[in-house]
Structures are given as structure tokens and as C-alpha cells.
């Protein structure tokens, strides 16, 4: 049980760490434009993202897939910006085509975030012989943290709609603009590390 809690809590803390807020920002970009009534779409988006990052987390930890850390750290805010721009395009895109693209992007961007998650896990594993259980427990911790963050985003959005009276369309514009602005700054900050 101690091993479970060690790796589970590490995954949970990693996704919820304010110093690594880029993953939280991505979840906000991914789900923040939806209402609670869109829970099926949110579930599919999160599932696609989870599948993507679970695959590359495993591949990376098993040393099958490795990319330079500065490149991954740069690509994470790129995923945020592209997700925000996709939401802004929604107004001129047929609904089914938009959702298919959103699900595909969530899966693809999950691959990138999985490599970001793996950096911490690889450094903690060191020369440990059995890595299957730590990998599973760490991933479960990430999923639990991710679920809490998405639930918080949905509750916050609901409060804005019901109490503040902001319209969903206006909120979509505000949230995508603000999140993409922060992500663009993150990209700019991380460019120098690509050339070191």
C-alpha cells in the first residue's frame, strides 16, 4: 500500500503542482469552453487525452521513445495555443467536423504531455528494476488530479453562467483569449532552451 500511495500521490502532485501549471492550463483550454450539459464531449476529450499521454508515458519510461526535454517543454504550450485557436474556429466550422478534430487533437496532444509527465517519473525510478507498478500508480495519480481539475473548471464555469450571468459564447472568447495569451508567453520563454 505504501508503494501505491507514494507513486499515486507523486502523480497527483505533479499534475496539480502550481509550478508546472502548463498541464492545468491545457485542461482549462481543452474543457473550459464547454458547459456541464456537454459532459459526454468532455468525457471523450479527457479519455482521448488520457489514452495519448498514457501511451507515451509508458513508451518514454521504458526508453522506447525519448525526445529532448526542452523540446517537450516548448511543445506543451504549443498544444495549449492550438487548442484555443481550434475553439475559436468553432464558430465557422461544422459541429461534427469540429468535434472530430477536437478529439483527434486531444489524443495527439496527450502524446506530448505524456512525455512531459515522464521526466519526473524517470528521474524518480532511477535504476529500479520493476517499473510497471510505479508507472501504473503514477498514471492513476495523474488521472485523479486531472479529474479534480476538470471538475473544478466545470463548477467554476457553471457559477459564471448561473450567478454572474455571463453567456457561454462570451466566456469561450474570454477563456480562449486569456489562456492562449499565457501560453504564447510560455512559448517565448522556452525558445532559448531549444538552442542550448
Backbone torsions as a table, in degrees:
resi	resn	phi	psi	omega
1	UNK	NA	-35.3	-179.5
2	UNK	-63.1	-41.3	177.8
3	UNK	-62.2	-42.7	178.8
4	UNK	-57.7	-50.3	-175.1
5	UNK	-66.3	-37.6	179.2
6	UNK	-58.2	-52.4	-176.1
7	UNK	-76.1	-36.3	177.8
8	UNK	-62.4	-49.1	-178.6
9	UNK	-66.7	-31.8	176.8
10	UNK	-64.6	-45.1	176.8
11	UNK	-63.2	-42.4	179.1
12	UNK	-61.5	-46.9	-180.0
13	UNK	-66.6	-34.1	-177.7
14	UNK	-65.0	-43.2	-178.9
15	UNK	-75.0	-28.4	-176.2
16	UNK	-99.3	7.3	-178.3
17	UNK	-74.5	122.4	-178.8
18	UNK	-65.1	-22.6	177.1
19	UNK	-72.9	-22.8	177.1
20	UNK	-113.3	49.1	-172.5
21	UNK	-68.5	-5.3	-178.6
22	UNK	-62.5	-34.5	177.9
23	UNK	-69.3	-39.1	176.8
24	UNK	-65.1	-38.8	179.1
25	UNK	-63.2	-37.9	177.5
26	UNK	-64.2	-43.3	178.7
27	UNK	-62.2	-36.9	176.4
28	UNK	-65.1	-42.8	177.9
29	UNK	-64.9	-38.4	-176.2
30	UNK	-71.6	-43.1	-170.7
31	UNK	-112.8	-15.9	-172.8
32	UNK	-65.3	-16.6	-178.2
33	UNK	-90.4	-2.2	-178.0
34	UNK	-102.0	156.3	175.6
35	UNK	-97.3	165.5	-179.0
36	UNK	-58.5	-32.2	179.1
37	UNK	-66.3	-15.9	178.8
38	UNK	-90.4	25.9	-171.7
39	UNK	-58.9	-30.5	179.1
40	UNK	-66.9	-42.7	177.8
41	UNK	-62.9	-43.0	179.5
42	UNK	-61.8	-43.7	179.8
43	UNK	-60.0	-44.0	-179.8
44	UNK	-67.3	-41.3	178.4
45	UNK	-60.5	-48.6	-178.8
46	UNK	-65.9	-38.1	178.2
47	UNK	-63.3	-43.6	178.4
48	UNK	-62.0	-44.1	178.5
49	UNK	-62.2	-42.7	180.0
50	UNK	-63.2	-44.7	178.5
51	UNK	-59.5	-46.3	-179.7
52	UNK	-60.5	-50.0	-175.4
53	UNK	-76.3	-23.9	175.8
54	UNK	-68.1	-40.3	179.5
55	UNK	-63.2	-51.4	-176.5
56	UNK	-74.7	-26.5	174.2
57	UNK	-61.2	-45.7	178.8
58	UNK	-65.9	-47.0	-179.1
59	UNK	-60.6	-39.0	-178.3
60	UNK	-71.7	-43.3	-179.9
61	UNK	-65.3	-34.7	178.5
62	UNK	-83.8	9.1	178.1
63	UNK	60.9	28.8	176.1
64	UNK	-87.8	-32.1	-178.8
65	UNK	-133.4	123.1	178.9
66	UNK	-138.9	131.4	172.6
67	UNK	-126.1	153.3	179.9
68	UNK	-59.4	136.9	-178.3
69	UNK	-56.8	-42.9	179.0
70	UNK	-60.3	-33.9	178.4
71	UNK	-67.6	-43.8	178.5
72	UNK	-62.7	-44.7	-179.4
73	UNK	-63.3	-29.1	175.9
74	UNK	-77.2	-39.5	-176.9
75	UNK	-69.6	-26.9	-179.6
76	UNK	-60.8	-50.4	175.6
77	UNK	-66.8	-25.6	174.6
78	UNK	-61.1	-42.0	178.9
79	UNK	-61.3	-35.0	179.8
80	UNK	-67.6	-46.8	-178.8
81	UNK	-62.9	-45.5	-179.0
82	UNK	-63.8	-40.1	177.5
83	UNK	-61.3	-43.6	178.9
84	UNK	-63.7	-44.4	179.6
85	UNK	-64.7	-34.7	176.4
86	UNK	-62.1	-41.5	178.2
87	UNK	-64.6	-38.6	179.0
88	UNK	-67.3	-31.3	177.6
89	UNK	-71.2	-17.0	-175.3
90	UNK	-53.2	-33.9	-175.8
91	UNK	-61.8	-27.6	-177.3
92	UNK	-113.2	13.0	-177.2
93	UNK	-116.6	137.4	174.7
94	UNK	-54.5	140.7	-171.4
95	UNK	-56.1	-48.3	-177.9
96	UNK	-63.5	-41.6	179.2
97	UNK	-64.6	-39.8	179.4
98	UNK	-62.3	-46.6	-177.4
99	UNK	-68.3	-39.0	177.8
100	UNK	-60.7	-43.7	178.2
101	UNK	-64.0	-41.5	179.8
102	UNK	-62.2	-43.5	179.1
103	UNK	-64.9	-42.3	179.9
104	UNK	-63.5	-41.8	179.5
105	UNK	-66.4	-38.7	178.6
106	UNK	-60.7	-41.7	177.6
107	UNK	-64.3	-49.5	-179.5
108	UNK	-60.9	-44.8	-178.3
109	UNK	-71.4	-23.9	172.7
110	UNK	-62.2	-36.4	176.5
111	UNK	-57.7	-44.3	-178.3
112	UNK	-67.5	-46.3	-178.6
113	UNK	-66.3	-31.4	177.4
114	UNK	-60.6	-38.0	177.5
115	UNK	-69.4	-31.6	175.1
116	UNK	-66.7	-41.0	178.3
117	UNK	-65.0	-32.4	-171.8
118	UNK	-71.8	-22.1	-178.0
119	UNK	-57.6	-50.2	179.8
120	UNK	-65.0	-45.7	-176.7
121	UNK	-61.3	-44.0	179.9
122	UNK	-62.0	-41.5	-178.0
123	UNK	-67.0	-32.1	179.8
124	UNK	-78.3	-31.7	-177.6
125	UNK	-69.9	-35.5	-179.3
126	UNK	54.8	-124.7	-178.1
127	UNK	-101.4	20.3	-179.8
128	UNK	-57.3	134.5	-173.5
129	UNK	-74.8	-44.4	-178.8
130	UNK	-101.1	116.4	-177.4
131	UNK	-115.2	-0.1	-177.6
132	UNK	-67.0	-49.5	-179.3
133	UNK	-64.4	-48.9	177.5
134	UNK	-57.2	-39.0	178.5
135	UNK	-61.6	-46.0	179.5
136	UNK	-63.9	-47.8	-177.0
137	UNK	-66.8	-39.2	177.5
138	UNK	-62.1	-44.6	-179.6
139	UNK	-64.3	-39.2	176.4
140	UNK	-62.2	-38.7	177.1
141	UNK	-64.1	-41.4	176.9
142	UNK	-61.7	-43.4	-179.3
143	UNK	-63.8	-41.1	179.2
144	UNK	-63.7	-45.0	178.4
145	UNK	-63.7	-41.1	179.4
146	UNK	-62.5	-41.9	179.1
147	UNK	-63.7	-40.8	178.0
148	UNK	-64.5	-41.4	179.9
149	UNK	-64.2	-46.0	-179.7
150	UNK	-63.9	-40.5	177.4
151	UNK	-61.3	-42.2	177.5
152	UNK	-62.5	-40.7	178.2
153	UNK	-62.3	-43.2	-178.8
154	UNK	-65.8	-41.6	178.7
155	UNK	-64.9	-43.5	179.5
156	UNK	-61.7	-44.0	179.0
157	UNK	-62.5	-42.8	179.5
158	UNK	-60.8	-42.2	178.0
159	UNK	-62.7	-40.3	178.6
160	UNK	-63.1	-42.4	-178.9
161	UNK	-68.7	-45.5	-171.7
162	UNK	-83.7	-42.9	-173.3
163	UNK	-92.2	-50.4	-178.4
164	UNK	-76.2	-30.8	178.2
165	UNK	85.0	18.0	178.7
166	UNK	-73.6	140.5	-179.3
167	UNK	-77.7	148.4	178.8
168	UNK	-56.4	-39.6	-179.6
169	UNK	-63.3	-43.3	179.5
170	UNK	-65.8	-41.6	178.7
171	UNK	-61.6	-41.8	178.2
172	UNK	-57.9	-44.1	-179.9
173	UNK	-65.2	-46.2	-179.3
174	UNK	-60.9	-49.0	-174.0
175	UNK	-68.4	-41.7	-180.0
176	UNK	-68.6	-36.4	178.4
177	UNK	-66.4	-47.0	-177.8
178	UNK	-66.1	-46.6	-176.9
179	UNK	-66.6	-41.6	179.5
180	UNK	-66.5	-34.5	176.9
181	UNK	-62.0	-45.4	178.1
182	UNK	-63.2	-42.8	-178.2
183	UNK	-66.3	-36.4	176.9
184	UNK	-63.0	-39.3	176.0
185	UNK	-64.1	-40.9	177.8
186	UNK	-61.5	-42.4	178.2
187	UNK	-59.1	-47.0	-178.8
188	UNK	-61.1	-40.1	-180.0
189	UNK	-66.3	-28.9	-173.9
190	UNK	-94.9	-6.9	179.0
191	UNK	-60.1	-46.5	-178.3
192	UNK	-56.2	-35.4	-178.5
193	UNK	-64.9	-22.5	179.4
194	UNK	-67.2	-24.1	-173.9
195	UNK	-109.2	9.8	179.4
196	UNK	-84.1	NA	NA
